[in-house]
Amino acid sequence: MFVFRCRNCGREIELSALPNAPVPCVCGKEMIRKFTVPNIHYRGSGFYSTDKLLTPVKPEDYDPMVD
């Protein structure tokens, strides 16, 4: 999905069109693609957003003699 904005009237629409395809506006002018920030979801370990949900391990809970 891409967001297109008209420079003439300021109208914005969201379309699943090719990013370089011409998109006409209702005012008769051509709309341009507006660049947006992608939504990123980290789904593995090693990221703050996923590791902060784990229970913290205290040094006294760790026993190096146990395999």
BELNORBEL-V413281 format. One record per helix or strand of 3 or more residues. SS is the DSSP state (helix for helix, strand for strand). FROM is the first residue (numbers start at 0). TO is the last residue. If there is no record, write none. Layout:
SS_FROM_TO ; SS_FROM_TO
This chain:
strand_1_5 ; strand_11_14 ; strand_29_33 ; helix_47_50 ; helix_58_60
